[in-house]
């Protein structure tokens, strides 16, 4: 029998704050806003009807043709462009599917320009605490869990309780979850996969079988730790949220409520204002965020602040916290350079680096902080989670 005791190791940063979620439905988008304590930290937008070809979605596709020169199948999945399924490894094990045959695929990368979405048959299905890997029967633990004692405990559980005929990856939240919660998450996610398979047997291709990153799904699956309230202003979205919470976090279902007054207006959220390039800081200083195609630059300005060394450090610490929040809020990915006000001491630079890392601790995305360059810029890289809200709202 699995141990029901919660992990004795330190709590995550999410356990130290209260989370609140707002979900609003506009004409073309469903938009989620996440607050941690009183700070707005994430905005996630999903364009209804544009979920086709979104990364992570699972489809019952229809084979269009095989391109021998590319070693790829072109697969219709319901969008304007056929998806591309690389075949070399697949061909070694199976016959090439014929034109018109149904095929179950997942979007590995969204299409762009004239290119269709890149597809895979190696499905990954995230749950609250585990990621199910039906095509790879191995047990793994998230690389974000670095404590060796925690990893040993979880690897032992993963090997012992792994579902039959599937693999699973224990997510970072497992570090503070009970064994029963983890195995229950695996059971729920496996049941979801069986429902997806059942739909594939009854529906005609091309069709969407499962939409992975709807606001309702993200709320219940990825943002439920520390969640105290979820307010939804549309009855249809409320029903989606209720279904998602029943699946992934049923104990939190009572915290989900319907309020048909505009959730964002009621809470004073103006997305355009929130995403302006200049962000004020306390005391008259500010940061300027400039997003380019391959790099994002963040410039820290002292403004009306005095330029003595003590105040410079204070402004830079404020800027480090706000920069971490803004990267998450805007879901900025790629290489990021932060130009702090010049500091003379390595000790102060380390304090600013540590402050940024602490402020980034609750970010769901992977962040690599490389440190200060010779020219005094803090260099880091971040991976985007979903399509950034600014891109969705520009469409």
Phi and psi in degrees as a GROMACS rama.xvg file:
@    title "Ramachandran Plot"
@    xaxis  label "Phi"
@    yaxis  label "Psi"
@TYPE xy
-68.8174  145.289  UNK-2
-68.3533  131.388  UNK-3
-94.1531  -5.07445  UNK-4
-71.5764  142.78  UNK-5
-72.1322  158.698  UNK-6
-60.9306  136.729  UNK-7
-81.0554  -0.952438  UNK-8
-81.7926  170.836  UNK-9
-58.5627  150.048  UNK-10
-72.8202  151.784  UNK-11
-78.0874  167.166  UNK-12
-62.6692  -28.3047  UNK-13
-66.5611  -24.5082  UNK-14
-76.0945  -11.7201  UNK-15
-98.7505  4.32034  UNK-16
-141.282  160.009  UNK-17
-97.5754  135.875  UNK-18
-110.011  142.062  UNK-19
-132.878  138.409  UNK-20
-119.261  136.819  UNK-21
-118.689  135.812  UNK-22
-129.239  124.254  UNK-23
-119.66  149.095  UNK-24
-110.509  120.808  UNK-25
-102.581  -171.211  UNK-26
-57.2208  -44.7061  UNK-27
-119.465  -11.3664  UNK-28
-126.958  150.829  UNK-29
-104.07  129.074  UNK-30
-126.986  131.302  UNK-31
-109.427  136.585  UNK-32
-121.799  131.146  UNK-33
-111.837  127.503  UNK-34
-108.684  136.37  UNK-35
-114.725  116.204  UNK-36
56.294  -117.985  UNK-37
-106.046  1.93611  UNK-38
-93.3623  131.446  UNK-39
-77.4344  119.428  UNK-40
-120.401  -20.3171  UNK-41
-143.385  141.176  UNK-42
-128.81  123.737  UNK-43
-123.452  121.947  UNK-44
-114.894  140.154  UNK-45
-132.691  119.327  UNK-46
-82.5004  117.974  UNK-47
-65.007  135.919  UNK-48
84.6671  -12.6845  UNK-49
-102.879  9.16601  UNK-50
-69.5641  -19.0501  UNK-51
-56.4876  133.309  UNK-52
73.2846  7.83937  UNK-53
-71.8556  142.132  UNK-54
-56.7935  133.842  UNK-55
94.892  -19.7137  UNK-56
-66.9841  148.565  UNK-57
-113.367  132.981  UNK-58
-129.237  151.909  UNK-59
-95.3188  103.14  UNK-60
-93.232  173.57  UNK-61
-127.763  126.406  UNK-62
-63.7292  125.574  UNK-63
-92.3828  -50.6706  UNK-64
-169.101  163.183  UNK-65
-109.073  129.29  UNK-66
-105.76  107.226  UNK-67
-66.5698  -35.2863  UNK-68
-66.1788  -29.9923  UNK-69
-96.8622  -7.03273  UNK-70
51.6887  45.5608  UNK-71
-141.514  150.033  UNK-72
-94.846  140.815  UNK-73
-97.3512  125.071  UNK-74
-124.728  126.159  UNK-75
-75.5104  127.711  UNK-76
-126.57  9.6518  UNK-77
108.042  -9.62154  UNK-78
-88.7493  -175.028  UNK-79
-70.7534  -30.5473  UNK-80
-115.584  144.463  UNK-81
-70.3372  146.62  UNK-82
-80.0127  160.873  UNK-83
-114.438  122.518  UNK-84
-113.899  104.491  UNK-85
-59.8373  142.476  UNK-86
-117.861  -13.7276  UNK-87
-49.6882  -52.3878  UNK-88
-68.0742  -36.6015  UNK-89
-65.4784  -39.5254  UNK-90
-63.1586  -32.8815  UNK-91
-65.4081  -23.1733  UNK-92
-107.947  -27.2646  UNK-93
-134.369  163.33  UNK-94
-72.4363  152.142  UNK-95
-70.9941  125.898  UNK-96
-58.5212  146.159  UNK-97
-87.205  161.761  UNK-98
-55.1886  132.114  UNK-99
90.4759  -12.0076  UNK-100
-72.1168  145.417  UNK-101
-75.6389  150.562  UNK-102
-151.9  131.95  UNK-103
-88.6024  123.883  UNK-104
-138.677  161.843  UNK-105
-126.239  145.538  UNK-106
-78.6293  118.206  UNK-107
-87.2175  -31.7499  UNK-108
-152.19  133.392  UNK-109
-63.6656  150.333  UNK-110
-73.5147  158.369  UNK-111
-151.738  150.033  UNK-112
59.0544  -126.588  UNK-113
-92.1552  -0.720664  UNK-114
-93.2492  139.439  UNK-115
-79.5531  172.264  UNK-116
-63.9975  146.125  UNK-117
-88.1631  129.762  UNK-118
-111.567  161.794  UNK-119
-144.545  154.064  UNK-120
-97.9113  -4.95653  UNK-121
-87.9524  85.3107  UNK-122
-70.3234  138.257  UNK-123
-122.28  130.788  UNK-124
-126.872  102.793  UNK-125
-75.6172  139.03  UNK-126
-113.34  -168.861  UNK-127
-65.1381  -41.9576  UNK-128
-119.03  -13.6922  UNK-129
-132.398  158.759  UNK-130
-114.076  118.939  UNK-131
-82.2192  135.879  UNK-132
-124.889  84.7416  UNK-133
-59.4964  -28.5903  UNK-134
-95.119  1.19994  UNK-135
-136.683  101.109  UNK-136
-83.017  58.4644  UNK-137
-124.35  154.446  UNK-138
-107.734  129.29  UNK-139
-136.383  165.102  UNK-140
-123.684  139.734  UNK-141
-52.385  137.672  UNK-142
-65.973  -17.5612  UNK-143
-69.7914  -20.2798  UNK-144
-86.4763  108.79  UNK-145
-105.361  -17.9601  UNK-146
-66.3544  118.87  UNK-147
-63.7507  -36.2339  UNK-148
-66.8317  -40.037  UNK-149
-64.6165  -43.7663  UNK-150
-60.9151  -42.1923  UNK-151
-62.6096  -42.8839  UNK-152
-61.4446  -44.8705  UNK-153
-71.9956  -36.9739  UNK-154
-63.5507  -37.8244  UNK-155
-63.052  -44.7132  UNK-156
-63.8006  -43.5807  UNK-157
-60.0888  -44.1059  UNK-158
-68.5132  -35.7945  UNK-159
-77.7444  -38.1318  UNK-160
-106.575  6.60172  UNK-161
-55.7865  133.691  UNK-162
-60.3401  149.978  UNK-163
-69.461  145.491  UNK-164
59.3698  25.7035  UNK-165
-159.161  159.828  UNK-166
-109.577  172.399  UNK-167
-153.068  149.675  UNK-168
-115.508  124.461  UNK-169
-80.3579  121.012  UNK-170
-74.9299  169.079  UNK-171
-61.7811  -29.3807  UNK-172
-64.3792  -15.4079  UNK-173
-65.2159  -21.2877  UNK-174
-58.5852  -27.8686  UNK-175
-119.027  14.2832  UNK-176
-101.821  153.94  UNK-177
-75.2879  159.359  UNK-178
-59.6299  -39.6568  UNK-179
-64.2732  -39.3094  UNK-180
-63.0979  -39.6915  UNK-181
-66.5765  -47.7184  UNK-182
-68.3179  -31.3932  UNK-183
-67.6123  -38.7412  UNK-184
-61.5489  -41.0182  UNK-185
-62.9379  -41.7314  UNK-186
-63.0144  -44.5321  UNK-187
-62.3874  -43.3989  UNK-188
-69.5658  -36.8333  UNK-189
-65.8846  -39.0811  UNK-190
-63.6629  -38.7127  UNK-191
-63.1498  -42.0879  UNK-192
-62.4636  -39.5427  UNK-193
-65.6012  -35.3043  UNK-194
-67.2435  -38.9814  UNK-195
-62.4936  -44.2226  UNK-196
-61.9002  -39.845  UNK-197
-64.4245  -39.5531  UNK-198
-63.0732  -38.6611  UNK-199
-63.2098  -27.4583  UNK-200
-81.3178  -18.34  UNK-201
-109.859  -18.6921  UNK-202
-98.0079  160.296  UNK-203
-98.9707  137.467  UNK-204
-78.7988  155.843  UNK-205
-85.7463  142.206  UNK-206
-156.597  153.816  UNK-207
-81.478  124.595  UNK-208
-93.3779  -36.0338  UNK-209
-156.273  128.044  UNK-210
-98.3527  112.285  UNK-211
-75.9018  -38.2126  UNK-212
-120.862  45.0854  UNK-213
-71.3407  154.269  UNK-214
-54.6579  -38.6307  UNK-215
-62.6218  -43.7854  UNK-216
-65.8988  -43.5818  UNK-217
-63.1737  -41.4954  UNK-218
-58.4866  -49.1784  UNK-219
-76.7741  -37.5726  UNK-220
-85.4428  -42.1925  UNK-221
-110.405  -18.1707  UNK-222
-119.38  15.5498  UNK-223
-80.9536  -19.1707  UNK-224
-64.163  124.441  UNK-225
75.2543  7.82296  UNK-226
-74.3524  128.302  UNK-227
-110.119  -23.2153  UNK-228
-159.756  139.548  UNK-229
-129.936  119.269  UNK-230
-111.503  125.789  UNK-231
-122.587  135.893  UNK-232
-105.891  16.0251  UNK-233
-139.344  132.654  UNK-234
-64.0806  -38.0418  UNK-235
-66.9456  -42.8453  UNK-236
-67.5644  -35.4958  UNK-237
-60.4563  -41.3951  UNK-238
-63.8244  -39.549  UNK-239
-63.3757  -42.3244  UNK-240
-63.6939  -43.5967  UNK-241
-60.054  -42.7626  UNK-242
-62.522  -43.2462  UNK-243
-66.1594  -40.6508  UNK-244
-69.8855  -34.7387  UNK-245
-61.8838  -34.9942  UNK-246
-76.516  -46.5999  UNK-247
-106.826  -26.4677  UNK-248
-151.886  63.4518  UNK-249
-63.6425  -25.1084  UNK-250
-68.1332  -18.2089  UNK-251
-98.4041  2.59568  UNK-252
-56.3718  -37.6658  UNK-253
-63.7745  -17.2357  UNK-254
-83.2888  -7.55492  UNK-255
-91.8808  124.496  UNK-256
-136.807  154.361  UNK-257
-99.5436  127.103  UNK-258
-138.326  106.893  UNK-259
-78.7909  2.95209  UNK-260
-77.8714  147.096  UNK-261
-55.2878  116.388  UNK-262
-63.918  -36.7322  UNK-263
-74.2844  -43.6111  UNK-264
-62.6549  -42.1834  UNK-265
-62.4397  -27.037  UNK-266
-108.759  12.0463  UNK-267
69.5249  31.6259  UNK-268
-95.7729  120.486  UNK-269
-117.64  105.273  UNK-270
-62.7574  -44.2253  UNK-271
-60.197  -41.1839  UNK-272
-67.0655  -39.4253  UNK-273
-63.9296  -33.568  UNK-274
-99.6135  20.5919  UNK-275
-64.6741  155.745  UNK-276
-71.8472  -28.9929  UNK-277
-102.71  125.634  UNK-278
-118.589  118.536  UNK-279
-73.7091  149.093  UNK-280
-115.974  162.801  UNK-281
-61.6939  136.119  UNK-282
95.0261  2.56805  UNK-283
98.8858  -8.20075  UNK-284
-81.9757  174.284  UNK-285
-160.187  167.886  UNK-286
-123.319  146.359  UNK-287
-115.426  124.509  UNK-288
-110.682  118.993  UNK-289
-121.175  113.521  UNK-290
-97.3135  121.616  UNK-291
-107.811  -179.745  UNK-292
-66.1076  -39.1988  UNK-293
-117.167  -3.80064  UNK-294
-154.164  147.123  UNK-295
-117.136  130.357  UNK-296
-110.305  133.234  UNK-297
-120.887  120.682  UNK-298
-109.535  128.087  UNK-299
-97.1233  124.789  UNK-300
-115.886  133.248  UNK-301
-72.7048  -24.1076  UNK-302
61.3151  -127.254  UNK-303
-84.8219  -0.344346  UNK-304
-68.9991  148.659  UNK-305
-74.8129  150.142  UNK-306
-98.0409  25.9021  UNK-307
-74.1692  160.017  UNK-308
-61.6804  -37.7731  UNK-309
-64.8602  -40.7422  UNK-310
-73.5421  -32.7786  UNK-311
-59.4095  -45.7991  UNK-312
-62.4488  -41.1929  UNK-313
-61.3377  -45.5356  UNK-314
-63.1645  -43.5047  UNK-315
-65.0457  -35.3959  UNK-316
-66.76  -41.6366  UNK-317
-60.7515  -43.7482  UNK-318
-65.9781  -36.9642  UNK-319
-62.66  -43.0882  UNK-320
-65.0862  -43.9603  UNK-321
-69.9785  -36.7397  UNK-322
-61.6257  -42.0676  UNK-323
-61.59  -41.2929  UNK-324
-65.9995  -42.4246  UNK-325
-67.3176  -38.489  UNK-326
-60.027  -41.0678  UNK-327
-71.9788  -43.871  UNK-328
-60.9078  -42.0522  UNK-329
-91.536  -6.30207  UNK-330
51.7853  54.1591  UNK-331
-81.4071  131.132  UNK-332
-119.345  174.087  UNK-333
90.0775  -158.85  UNK-334
-81.1908  135.013  UNK-335
-128.941  131.297  UNK-336
-118.626  126.8  UNK-337
-112.359  119.737  UNK-338
-97.1098  90.3267  UNK-339
-74.9941  164.494  UNK-340
-62.881  137.84  UNK-341
-54.4246  132.759  UNK-342
-119.462  140.106  UNK-343
-85.8002  -26.5407  UNK-344
-106.636  142.161  UNK-345
-63.8763  -31.2837  UNK-346
-63.0241  -43.2276  UNK-347
-66.3013  -40.0348  UNK-348
-62.03  -38.1235  UNK-349
-67.9375  -37.9869  UNK-350
-61.4927  -41.2775  UNK-351
-66.9479  -42.4059  UNK-352
-60.3059  -45.9  UNK-353
-63.7327  -36.856  UNK-354
-65.2563  -41.7611  UNK-355
-63.0844  -44.6444  UNK-356
-62.2463  -41.5133  UNK-357
-63.8162  -43.7695  UNK-358
-67.7047  -23.1015  UNK-359
-90.2876  -2.00336  UNK-360
-62.0021  -29.5092  UNK-361
-93.5234  2.6232  UNK-362
-68.3738  129.1  UNK-363
-73.8887  -16.3184  UNK-364
-87.8862  159.278  UNK-365
-79.0536  128.281  UNK-366
-125.422  130.391  UNK-367
-114.155  117.132  UNK-368
-98.9224  113.366  UNK-369
-85.1456  -18.2957  UNK-370
101.782  -175.123  UNK-371
-79.9665  137.16  UNK-372
-80.455  174.991  UNK-373
-61.6802  -26.9412  UNK-374
-92.3849  9.5345  UNK-375
83.897  19.5132  UNK-376
-100.081  136.946  UNK-377
-82.7405  119.43  UNK-378
-104.681  134.545  UNK-379
-152.022  170.191  UNK-380
-135.873  144.701  UNK-381
-138.506  143.532  UNK-382
-99.0206  132.354  UNK-383
-69.7231  149.711  UNK-384
-92.1955  -52.5334  UNK-385
-133.824  -176.309  UNK-386
-64.1624  122.789  UNK-387
-55.1829  144.73  UNK-388
-59.0479  -35.5315  UNK-389
-62.7893  -34.0325  UNK-390
-70.9804  -39.1461  UNK-391
-66.0276  -44.0066  UNK-392
-73.6405  -16.9173  UNK-393
-81.8553  -14.8034  UNK-394
